[in-house]
């Protein structure tokens, strides 16, 4: 298996780098924590390490050092599409090098060979209440696959710590291979016939998802590839990535860990934000019976803010510019669906809302994030069921968190266990800090 050989070739140098860094510089201070950060969700605390991606406040996400525009240019693409193979991105996340066409297709073929979903997974999903949320179904499906874990079996049989990454990679390839089929079946179960659509051998990972949810057009195949690439990773500090990392640090397998991450992704402050944004855009459309004028939208925005509500899809915890993931999807919509009225509203919101938020003075970053546009594109291509958008987010996010989990095993990262303080202790620290030196 080429990916195992390539990963093994990278590992000795990385282990040497990490070992040298810890031996020579383990006492060097990286940052100082404030009481505001302790009580504020550890926002901005530098306490995690990942080489998979980095969010630069000034330029946005970089995957293994590459910006989104660079990725979309340099990653291998199918003959019938403009967007890269998702398998090429996964190779980059795992190995840290831009793959050749052969290496990208090697991942795609690995996924095809591992894509069969055990029948008991479908049985579990069919047994759930009809009104169950798609994210609960998705997390449950992942958890039900835990019985297949290679890592768990190998750990019980006995292996060295240096070998932990191998079954973790095996499990991650097995799991990610099945995600488009599982997600598409949940879509069918919830909103269509309930029948399972078999993936096609001649389609790549992203295109197969488009086919299985019922839109095999070239445009939607490309959008699926783009969507999963853009949502694949966003550092290790976001809730779904951190929850996955925390669970995996206990030596849980990737099935347990990803299920934990998906449960975090399901929260309104994380993955559900994309559907809230589309709901807001459709509300504008209904309010004005079409696309409003700039002044109408400006007044509508102020009314929402003055009523104590927020503008979904705008602002980001790290970024201080428009999210490049927003920009990539915005440009896609501009090329393929410029006359869509919901997109026209999203475009108008982009022109009006940041200025209103600046005038209000509360938002540190009034620029749009990825959620400001992603639902609009899915809506245009027929995937109009809001509750399903976070499942698609989860399919993409599994790529980044599993790559991180494999490297965590490979480099022997320990069980994560931060220390807690009481409020009284913090009050005492604050009191001492206020006293004259």
C-alpha positions as CSV (number, residue, x, y, z in Angstrom):
1,X,0.0,0.0,0.0
2,X,1.7,3.2,-1.2
3,X,0.4,5.5,1.4
4,X,1.8,3.3,4.3
5,X,5.2,3.3,2.6
6,X,5.2,7.0,2.0
7,X,4.1,7.7,5.6
8,X,6.7,5.4,7.1
9,X,9.4,7.2,5.0
10,X,8.4,10.6,6.5
11,X,8.3,9.4,10.1
12,X,11.9,9.0,11.2
13,X,12.7,12.6,10.5
14,X,9.6,13.8,12.3
15,X,10.3,11.7,15.4
16,X,13.9,13.1,15.5
17,X,12.6,16.7,15.2
18,X,10.1,16.3,18.0
19,X,12.5,14.4,20.3
20,X,15.2,17.0,19.8
21,X,12.8,19.9,20.4
22,X,11.6,18.3,23.7
23,X,15.0,17.4,24.9
24,X,16.6,20.7,24.3
25,X,13.7,23.2,24.7
26,X,10.9,21.7,26.8
27,X,11.2,24.5,29.4
28,X,11.0,27.4,26.9
29,X,7.9,29.4,27.5
30,X,5.5,29.7,24.5
31,X,2.8,31.9,25.9
32,X,1.2,33.3,29.1
33,X,-2.4,32.6,30.1
34,X,-4.7,35.3,31.4
35,X,-7.7,35.0,33.7
36,X,-9.9,36.1,30.8
37,X,-8.6,33.2,28.7
38,X,-9.1,30.7,31.5
39,X,-12.7,31.8,31.9
40,X,-13.2,32.5,28.2
41,X,-12.9,29.0,26.8
42,X,-9.1,29.1,26.5
43,X,-9.5,31.4,23.5
44,X,-6.1,32.1,22.0
45,X,-4.1,29.9,24.4
46,X,-1.2,28.3,22.5
47,X,-1.4,24.8,23.8
48,X,-1.8,22.4,20.9
49,X,0.4,21.4,18.0
50,X,-0.6,20.3,14.5
51,X,1.3,20.4,11.2
52,X,-1.7,19.6,9.1
53,X,-3.2,23.1,8.9
54,X,-2.7,26.6,10.3
55,X,-5.1,29.6,10.4
56,X,-3.3,32.8,9.9
57,X,-5.4,35.8,11.1
58,X,-4.2,37.8,8.1
59,X,-4.6,35.3,5.2
60,X,-6.7,32.4,6.4
61,X,-6.2,28.7,6.4
62,X,-3.1,27.0,5.0
63,X,-3.1,23.3,4.5
64,X,0.4,22.0,4.9
65,X,1.6,25.5,4.1
66,X,-0.5,26.0,1.0
67,X,-3.3,28.5,0.7
68,X,-6.7,27.5,-0.7
69,X,-6.1,29.1,-4.1
70,X,-2.8,27.4,-4.3
71,X,-4.3,24.0,-3.4
72,X,-7.1,24.3,-6.0
73,X,-4.4,25.0,-8.6
74,X,-1.7,22.4,-7.8
75,X,-3.7,19.3,-6.6
76,X,-4.4,16.7,-9.3
77,X,-7.8,16.9,-10.9
78,X,-10.1,14.5,-12.8
79,X,-10.4,14.8,-16.5
80,X,-14.0,15.8,-16.3
81,X,-13.7,18.4,-13.5
82,X,-12.1,21.6,-12.4
83,X,-11.8,20.8,-8.7
84,X,-9.1,18.5,-7.3
85,X,-9.5,14.9,-6.2
86,X,-10.3,14.8,-2.5
87,X,-7.9,11.9,-2.4
88,X,-5.1,14.2,-3.4
89,X,-5.8,16.5,-0.5
90,X,-5.8,13.5,1.9
91,X,-2.4,12.5,0.6
92,X,-1.1,16.0,1.2
93,X,-2.6,16.1,4.8
94,X,-1.0,12.8,5.6
95,X,2.4,13.1,3.9
96,X,2.9,16.8,3.7
97,X,3.8,16.8,0.0
98,X,1.8,17.6,-3.1
99,X,0.9,14.3,-4.6
100,X,1.4,13.2,-8.2
101,X,-1.6,12.1,-10.2
102,X,-0.7,8.5,-9.4
103,X,-0.5,9.2,-5.6
104,X,-3.8,11.0,-5.6
105,X,-5.5,8.2,-7.5
106,X,-3.8,5.7,-5.1
107,X,-5.8,7.2,-2.3
108,X,-9.0,7.2,-4.4
109,X,-8.5,3.5,-5.2
110,X,-7.8,2.7,-1.6
111,X,-11.1,4.3,-0.8
112,X,-12.9,2.4,-3.5
113,X,-11.5,-0.9,-2.2
114,X,-12.6,-0.1,1.3
115,X,-16.0,1.6,0.6
116,X,-18.3,-1.3,1.4
117,X,-20.5,-0.5,4.4
118,X,-21.4,-3.4,6.7
119,X,-25.1,-4.2,6.5
120,X,-25.5,-3.8,10.3
121,X,-24.8,0.0,10.0
122,X,-27.8,0.4,7.8
123,X,-29.8,-1.7,10.2
124,X,-28.8,0.5,13.1
125,X,-29.8,3.6,11.1
126,X,-33.2,2.2,10.0
127,X,-34.0,1.4,13.6
128,X,-33.8,5.0,14.7
129,X,-36.9,7.3,15.0
130,X,-37.9,8.9,11.7
131,X,-37.5,12.4,13.3
132,X,-34.0,11.7,14.5
133,X,-31.5,14.5,13.6
134,X,-29.2,13.6,10.7
135,X,-26.1,14.4,12.9
136,X,-27.2,11.9,15.6
137,X,-27.6,9.3,12.8
138,X,-24.2,10.1,11.4
139,X,-22.4,9.9,14.8
140,X,-24.2,6.7,15.6
141,X,-23.3,5.1,12.3
142,X,-19.6,6.0,12.9
143,X,-19.8,4.6,16.4
144,X,-21.4,1.4,15.2
145,X,-18.4,0.8,12.9
146,X,-16.1,0.6,16.0
147,X,-16.5,-3.1,16.0
148,X,-14.3,-3.1,12.8
149,X,-11.4,-1.3,14.4
150,X,-8.0,-2.7,13.5
151,X,-6.3,-0.6,16.1
152,X,-8.4,-2.0,19.0
153,X,-7.7,-5.5,17.9
154,X,-4.0,-4.9,17.4
155,X,-3.7,-3.2,20.7
156,X,-5.3,-6.1,22.5
157,X,-3.0,-8.5,20.8
158,X,0.0,-6.4,21.8
159,X,2.2,-4.0,19.8
160,X,4.8,-1.3,20.5
161,X,4.0,2.4,20.8
162,X,6.1,3.0,17.6
163,X,3.6,0.8,15.7
164,X,0.4,2.6,16.9
165,X,0.2,4.8,13.8
166,X,-0.1,1.8,11.4
167,X,-3.5,0.5,12.5
168,X,-4.6,4.1,13.1
169,X,-3.9,4.8,9.4
170,X,-5.6,1.5,8.4
171,X,-8.7,2.4,10.4
172,X,-8.8,6.0,9.1
173,X,-8.6,4.8,5.5
174,X,-11.4,2.3,6.2
175,X,-13.6,4.9,7.9
176,X,-13.1,7.8,5.4
177,X,-13.7,5.4,2.5
178,X,-17.3,4.7,3.8
179,X,-18.3,8.3,4.8
180,X,-19.8,9.4,1.4
181,X,-22.0,6.2,1.3
182,X,-23.1,6.6,4.9
183,X,-23.9,10.3,4.5
184,X,-25.8,9.7,1.3
185,X,-27.8,6.8,2.9
186,X,-28.8,9.1,5.8
187,X,-29.9,11.7,3.2
188,X,-32.0,9.0,1.4
189,X,-33.4,7.7,4.7
190,X,-34.4,11.1,6.0
191,X,-35.6,12.9,2.9
192,X,-36.1,10.4,0.0
193,X,-36.9,6.8,-0.7
194,X,-34.7,5.3,2.1
195,X,-32.9,3.1,-0.5
196,X,-29.2,2.7,-0.5
197,X,-27.5,3.9,-3.7
198,X,-24.4,1.9,-4.5
199,X,-21.3,4.0,-5.3
200,X,-20.0,3.7,-8.8
201,X,-16.5,2.3,-9.6
202,X,-15.9,5.0,-12.3
203,X,-16.4,7.9,-9.9
204,X,-14.0,9.5,-7.4
205,X,-14.8,10.0,-3.7
206,X,-16.3,13.4,-4.0
207,X,-18.2,12.7,-7.3
208,X,-19.7,9.6,-5.8
209,X,-21.2,11.6,-3.0
210,X,-22.9,13.8,-5.6
211,X,-24.1,10.8,-7.5
212,X,-25.5,9.0,-4.4
213,X,-27.5,12.1,-3.2
214,X,-29.1,12.4,-6.6
215,X,-27.2,15.1,-8.5
216,X,-24.6,13.6,-10.8
217,X,-24.1,16.8,-12.8
218,X,-20.5,17.8,-13.4
219,X,-21.1,21.1,-11.6
220,X,-22.3,19.4,-8.4
221,X,-19.5,16.8,-8.6
222,X,-17.1,19.7,-8.6
223,X,-18.9,21.5,-5.8
224,X,-18.8,18.3,-3.7
225,X,-15.1,18.0,-4.2
226,X,-14.6,21.7,-3.3
227,X,-16.9,21.5,-0.3
228,X,-15.1,18.6,1.3
229,X,-11.7,20.1,0.7
230,X,-12.6,23.4,2.2
231,X,-14.2,21.8,5.3
232,X,-11.4,19.2,5.9
233,X,-9.5,21.0,8.6
234,X,-9.1,24.3,10.5
235,X,-6.3,23.8,13.0
236,X,-6.7,21.6,16.1
237,X,-8.3,24.2,18.4
238,X,-11.8,24.3,16.9
239,X,-14.4,22.2,18.8
240,X,-14.8,19.2,16.5
241,X,-11.0,18.9,15.9
242,X,-10.2,19.3,19.6
243,X,-12.9,16.9,20.8
244,X,-11.5,14.3,18.3
245,X,-8.0,14.9,19.4
246,X,-8.9,14.7,23.1
247,X,-10.7,11.4,22.7
248,X,-7.9,9.9,20.6
249,X,-5.3,11.0,23.2
250,X,-6.7,8.2,25.4
251,X,-5.8,5.7,22.7
252,X,-9.4,5.4,21.6
253,X,-9.6,4.3,18.0
254,X,-10.7,6.7,15.3
255,X,-14.3,5.5,15.4
256,X,-14.7,6.5,19.0
257,X,-12.7,9.7,18.5
258,X,-14.5,10.9,15.3
259,X,-17.9,10.2,16.9
260,X,-16.9,12.5,19.8
261,X,-15.8,15.2,17.3
262,X,-19.1,14.9,15.3
263,X,-21.1,15.3,18.5
264,X,-19.2,18.6,19.1
265,X,-19.7,19.6,15.5
266,X,-23.5,19.3,16.0
267,X,-23.6,22.3,18.3
268,X,-25.2,25.6,17.1
269,X,-21.9,27.5,17.8
270,X,-20.0,25.2,15.5
271,X,-21.3,23.1,12.6
272,X,-25.0,24.1,12.7
273,X,-24.0,27.7,11.9
274,X,-24.3,27.0,8.1
275,X,-28.0,26.2,8.3
276,X,-28.6,29.2,10.5
277,X,-27.1,31.4,7.8
278,X,-29.2,30.0,5.0
279,X,-32.3,30.4,7.2
280,X,-31.4,34.1,7.6
281,X,-30.9,34.5,3.8
282,X,-34.3,32.8,3.0
283,X,-35.9,35.0,5.7
284,X,-34.7,38.1,3.8
285,X,-36.0,36.7,0.6
286,X,-39.5,36.1,2.1
287,X,-39.5,39.5,3.9
288,X,-38.9,41.4,0.6
289,X,-40.5,38.9,-1.8
290,X,-37.2,38.7,-3.6
291,X,-33.9,40.5,-3.5
292,X,-34.0,43.8,-1.5
293,X,-32.2,47.0,-2.2
294,X,-29.1,47.9,-0.3
295,X,-30.9,50.4,1.9
296,X,-33.7,47.9,2.7
297,X,-31.1,45.3,3.7
298,X,-29.2,47.8,5.7
299,X,-32.3,48.7,7.7
300,X,-33.3,45.0,8.1
301,X,-29.8,44.3,9.4
302,X,-30.0,47.1,12.0
303,X,-33.4,45.9,13.1
304,X,-32.0,42.4,13.7
305,X,-29.0,43.7,15.6
306,X,-31.1,46.1,17.7
307,X,-33.4,43.2,18.7
308,X,-30.4,41.5,20.3
309,X,-29.8,38.9,17.5
310,X,-26.6,38.3,15.7
311,X,-25.9,38.1,11.9
312,X,-25.0,34.5,11.2
313,X,-22.0,33.7,9.0
314,X,-20.1,36.9,9.9
315,X,-17.2,37.1,12.3
316,X,-14.5,34.5,13.1
317,X,-12.6,33.7,16.3
318,X,-9.2,33.9,14.5
319,X,-9.5,35.5,11.1
320,X,-9.4,39.3,10.5
321,X,-10.3,39.1,6.8
322,X,-12.9,37.4,4.6
323,X,-12.5,33.6,5.1
324,X,-10.8,32.2,2.0
325,X,-13.2,29.2,2.2
326,X,-16.0,31.8,1.8
327,X,-14.1,33.4,-1.2
328,X,-13.6,30.1,-3.0
329,X,-17.3,29.2,-2.8
330,X,-18.4,32.7,-3.6
331,X,-16.3,32.6,-6.8
332,X,-17.8,29.2,-7.6
333,X,-21.3,30.6,-7.3
334,X,-20.4,33.7,-9.3
335,X,-19.3,31.5,-12.1
336,X,-22.0,28.9,-12.1
337,X,-25.1,30.4,-10.5
338,X,-25.0,34.2,-10.7
339,X,-28.7,34.5,-11.3
340,X,-29.8,32.5,-8.3
341,X,-31.7,35.0,-6.1
342,X,-30.5,33.5,-2.8
343,X,-27.0,33.9,-4.0
344,X,-27.7,37.5,-5.0
345,X,-28.9,38.2,-1.5
346,X,-25.8,36.5,-0.1
347,X,-23.8,38.8,-2.3
348,X,-25.7,41.9,-1.2
349,X,-25.2,40.8,2.5
350,X,-21.5,40.7,1.8
351,X,-21.6,44.2,0.6
352,X,-23.8,45.6,3.4
353,X,-23.3,43.7,6.6
354,X,-19.6,44.2,7.3
355,X,-20.0,48.0,7.2
356,X,-23.1,47.8,9.5
357,X,-21.1,45.6,12.0
358,X,-18.3,48.1,11.9
359,X,-20.7,50.9,12.7
360,X,-22.2,48.9,15.5
361,X,-18.7,48.6,17.0
362,X,-19.0,45.2,18.7
363,X,-17.6,42.8,16.1
364,X,-13.8,42.4,16.1
365,X,-14.0,40.8,12.7
366,X,-17.0,41.8,10.6
367,X,-15.9,39.7,7.6
368,X,-17.8,36.6,6.4
369,X,-16.8,33.1,7.4
370,X,-17.3,29.8,5.5
371,X,-20.9,29.5,6.8
372,X,-22.0,32.7,5.1
373,X,-22.2,31.0,1.7
374,X,-21.9,27.2,1.9
375,X,-25.7,26.5,2.4
376,X,-26.6,28.8,-0.5
377,X,-24.7,26.7,-3.0
378,X,-26.1,23.4,-1.6
379,X,-29.6,24.9,-1.8
380,X,-29.2,25.9,-5.4
381,X,-28.2,22.4,-6.4
382,X,-31.2,20.7,-4.7
383,X,-29.8,19.8,-1.3
384,X,-32.3,22.1,0.5
385,X,-32.6,20.2,3.8
386,X,-30.9,22.4,6.4
387,X,-30.3,19.7,8.9
388,X,-28.2,17.7,6.5
389,X,-25.6,20.4,5.9
390,X,-23.7,19.6,9.1
391,X,-23.4,15.9,8.1
392,X,-21.6,17.1,4.9
393,X,-19.4,19.3,7.1
394,X,-18.6,16.2,9.1
395,X,-17.7,14.2,6.1
396,X,-15.1,16.8,5.1
397,X,-13.9,17.4,8.7
398,X,-13.1,13.7,9.1
399,X,-10.2,14.0,6.7
400,X,-8.4,16.6,8.8
401,X,-9.0,15.1,12.2
402,X,-8.1,11.6,11.1
403,X,-4.8,12.9,9.6
404,X,-4.1,14.6,12.9
405,X,-5.0,11.5,14.9
406,X,-2.6,9.4,12.8
407,X,0.3,11.8,13.4
408,X,-0.5,12.1,17.1
409,X,-0.1,8.3,17.3
410,X,3.0,8.4,15.2
411,X,4.7,11.0,17.3
412,X,3.6,9.6,20.6
413,X,1.6,12.6,21.7
414,X,0.4,12.0,25.3
415,X,-3.0,11.9,27.0
416,X,-4.3,15.5,27.1
417,X,-4.9,16.6,30.7
418,X,-4.9,20.4,31.5
419,X,-5.0,21.6,35.1
420,X,-8.1,23.3,36.6
421,X,-8.3,26.1,39.2
422,X,-11.1,27.2,41.4
423,X,-12.6,30.7,41.1
424,X,-11.3,31.5,44.6
425,X,-7.8,30.7,43.4
426,X,-8.2,33.0,40.4
427,X,-9.5,35.7,42.7
428,X,-6.4,35.4,44.9
429,X,-4.2,35.5,41.9
430,X,-6.0,38.7,40.7
431,X,-5.7,40.2,44.2
432,X,-2.0,39.6,44.3
433,X,-1.5,41.1,40.9
434,X,-3.2,44.3,41.9
435,X,-0.9,44.8,44.9
436,X,2.1,47.1,44.6
437,X,5.4,45.3,43.8
